[in-house]
Amino acid sequence: MNRRTFLSVTAGATAAALASPALAAAATKRKLRKAIMYSTIGVRGTVLEKFRAMKAAGFEGVEPMGAMNREEVIAALKETGLQAASVCDHIHWVKPLSAPDEATRQLGFEGLILSLHDAKAYGATSVLLVPGIVRGATVRPGDSTYEECWERSIAEIKKAIPVARDLGVKISIENVGNNFVTTPKQAVDYLDALNSEWVGWHFDIGNVGRTGHPAEKWIDAIGKRIVRIHVKDFRTAPAAAPGTTKAPAPDRPKLLDGDTNWPAVMAALDRAGYSGWAITEQPGNQAADVDTARDMVGRLDRIFAL
């Protein structure tokens, strides 16, 4: 039985037994809480309308972006009863802390500080941060080498740590497709270099699917320094078509429909002692309305019960 068949059978069995008290207990024993990244909510409308739809679908929390209308977010959280699972820095991609010019780094630093204050206002205890961007095959203005990204981003984050400490909000580094920190060891080394209890990791399960290092290996390495998780699936890109040299980019299938080894991931999270928010970051068409978002919630429940 291959992995996808195994997961399909497991998911089916779980769904069939969801009415049983024993399975309901199994699904919640890990004390994981379901949230969704605000920028992936596909519902059209105001902040309140989006929050209402996600509440109706069964989510318990949401991850707002930094620099949103703070009063509007607070009012929507209060009315719906949703909680802020985290805040995602809004400017780290366009004004990275690794930028070669000081003015851009300053804007990135100010964006991080604003996001930390937003998190405090919403009752969240962490801010997701992409620390920098390393140049890829195509060199663009503002790109940096790996060493430059390491040195510049660490310097800027260290300047923000006293603010994080005073607010009681952790800076949570995310692994993404930025050509920076692509192995579990690099993640550990980066956290060690920062050397602060106010800096941890926002581990994205799907983003490591193409690194060659299984998600469970990352989790085992980072361990208790994982502050939050993004729950995302991935599907390996197919081989290049005959006569071409480039394969299509991997897509983002629905949770449980991809290549993620969810039983191994959940076992690794158990070993790390992780509990708390599990935040989805699936494509917006998978939370385009209450029904599609409810399907995502159901898939999260099945994953939690593995």
N, C-alpha and C positions, 0 to 999 in steps of 0.2 A: 504494500500500500504506500503510494507516494505521499508527500507532505500535504499537497492540496486535497487529495482524496481523504486523508486522515482528518484534516481540519473540517472538511465538508461533513463527514460523518459525525465528528464530534459536535459540530455546531448544530446539526440536525437533532442529535440525541439530546443536547442541552435544551434546545427550543421546545422539544416535545415534552420535556419534564419540568419546564419552568413553573408549572402550577404546584409542583411538589414543595412542601416546606423545606425539605432537606436540600434541594437544589437552590432554593432561594437563599438559604443560609450559606451555601458554598459560594454563591455569587457575591456575597457581601462580606465574607470572612476576611478578605484582604483589606477592608476598610478603605477602598478606593472610591473617590467621588467623581462623578461625571461632569465635565465642563467642556466648553467649546470656544475656540479662538474666534474673537469677534469678527475679524476680517474674512473668515470662512463661512459666515452666515449668509446664505444666498437669498434670504427673505428680503423683499424690498420694503422700505418704509423707514420710520424714525427709529431711534435707538430703543425707545419703549416698545414699539411694535416688534422689533427683532427679538428683544428680550422676552416679550410675552409668548412669542412663537416657540422659542427654545424652552421656556418653562413648561409650556403645554406638551412639548415633545418628551419631557422627562429629564432634561438637564438640570443640574443643581447649581451650576456656576458658569461663568463666562470669563474670558480673558480679554479685557479691553485693550485697545491700543493707547499708547501714550499720546498726550496732546489732544485728546477728545474734549468735548465740552464737559467739564467736570461736573457741573451742576446737573446737566442732563443725565449723565451716567449715574450719579448718586440717586437721583429721583427714580430712574428706571430700576435700579437695584432694589430700592426700598419698596416700590410698588409690586414688583414681581416676586420678591423674596429670593432671587438669585444672589449668589455671592461672587465676589471677584476672586478668581482662582489665582490670578497673576496679572501682570501688566506687561505688554510687549512693547519694547522700545520702538518708537515710530520712525526714527531717523537713522538707525544704524547702518542701513544699506546705502543711503545717499550721502551721508556725512560720517563715514566710518572713522573709528578711533585710530585706524592705521594709516590715514591719509598722510601724504608727504608734507602738505602745507599746514602750518599751525592754525590758520583761520578755520579750515575745515574740521580739524580735530577739535577745536574749541566749540564749534556748533554741535558736533557729535557728543561732546562732554555735557554741554548744556541740555541736550535732548535726554541724555541718561539721567541727569539730575531732575529734570521735569518729570520723567517717568517714575522715578523713585517717590517724588512727592505725590503724584497721581495715585500710586499704589497705596501710600499711607492714607490718602483721603478715602479710598475705596475699601479699606480694610484688608488689602492684599499684603502678603509678606515677601513677595519676590518680584523682580523685574527680569524679563527675558532680554538678553543682550547678545547680539552677534558682534564679536569683538573686533573684527576687521576683515579685510578682503585681500587675498593673495592673487597676484596676476596669474592668469591661465595661459592657454596657448596663444590667445590674442591679447596683446598688451594694450591696455586702455589708460588714458590719462588718470592719474590718481591711484593706480594700482601699486602694490608694494611687493617686495620679496617676502619670503617666509620669515626671515630673521627680522626684517623691518616691521612686519605686522606684529610679531611677538613683542619686540621692544616697545614700540609706540603704544600698542593697546594696553600692555601691562602698566606703563607709566600713567596713562589716562585713568585706568580703572583704579589704580592705587590712590589717585587724587579724589575719587568718588567714594572710597570706602568709609571715610569718616562721616559723610552724609548718610550713607546706608546704615551705619551703626546708630547714628543719632535718631534716625527714623524707625529703626527696627525692621528694615526691609532689605532682603538679600539681593545681591546681583547674581543672576543665574545665567551662566554661559551656555549658549546653544550650539550644537554641532549642525552645520548646514553645508550647502554646496558652495563654499567660499574658498576652497582649496587650502583651508587652514585647520589644523588639528584633525587629522584624518585617521588616527589610530588611537586605541585606548591608552597607550603609554603616553602619547603626546598630551592627551586630556589630563592625565594625572600630573605630568610634568608642568603643565600650564597652571593648574590649581596650586601645585606646590610652590611655583614661582611667585604667585600672588600671596600665598600664605596668610589667608584671612578666613575666619569663620563667617564673614559676611559675604563671601564669594563661594558659590557652589555651581552645580551643573543643571541645566535644563535639558534633559536627555530626550532627543527626538528619535523614536524607535525606527521610523521609516527612513530617515535620512541616512542611516548607516548601511542600508541595504546594498549599496554599490561600492562600499569601501573595501570589501574582502574580509572584514572583521565582523562576525555575527553580533547582533545586538546584545545577546546575552554575555558576550565577552566584554563589551563596553561596560555593561551594568556591573559585572563582577569586579572590574578594575576600579571604577569610580565609587561604587559602593554607597556608603552613607552620605557622601557628598552630593548625591543626586537630590536636588531641591524640588524639582517638578519634572513631569514627563509629558511629552507630546505623543499622543497615540495616533500613529499614521501607518498605513500599509504601503507596500511598494510591489512592483512587478518588474522582474529583470527584463532588460531590453532584449528583444529578439535579435538574432544574428542579422548582419547586413544583407540586404537583398543582392542577388547575383548582379554583377556589373557595377556595384556601388562599394564605397569604402566606409560609409558611416551608417551605423545602425540607428533606428528610431530611438528617441529618448524613452526611458521607462515611464510608464503611466502610473496614475494613482488610483488603483482599484478600490472598491469598497472594502471596509475592514472585513477580514477573513477570506477575501477573494484573491489575495495576493500571495507573495512568496515568503512572508514573515513567518518564522517558526514561533507562533504564539505560545504554545506550551513551554518551550524553552525560555522565552522572554519572561513569562509569568513566574516560572521557577526561579529565575535569576533575581527578579524583583523581590521575591520572598526571601532569598538569601541576603539581599541588601537591606531587608527590613523596611522596604519602602511602603508608605501609606500616604493617603491624602489625595490630592487632585490628579486626575488623569484627563488631560485636555486634548480633545480631538483637533486635528488640523488637516482635515480631508477637503477635497475640492468643494466649492460652494454649491454645486448642483446636487450634492449629497445632503444638503440642509437647505433646500430651496423652499420648503414649506414644512408645516408641522408633520406631515406624513413621512417625508423623506428623512427628516431629522429624527423622528421616532424610530425609524428603521436603524439609524446609526446608533441610537441609544440601546436598542435591542442587541446589536452586534457587540457593543461594549460590554453588556451584561454577560454575553456568551464568552467573551475573552476573559473577563474577570473570573468566571467559573471554571476555567480550564485548570 
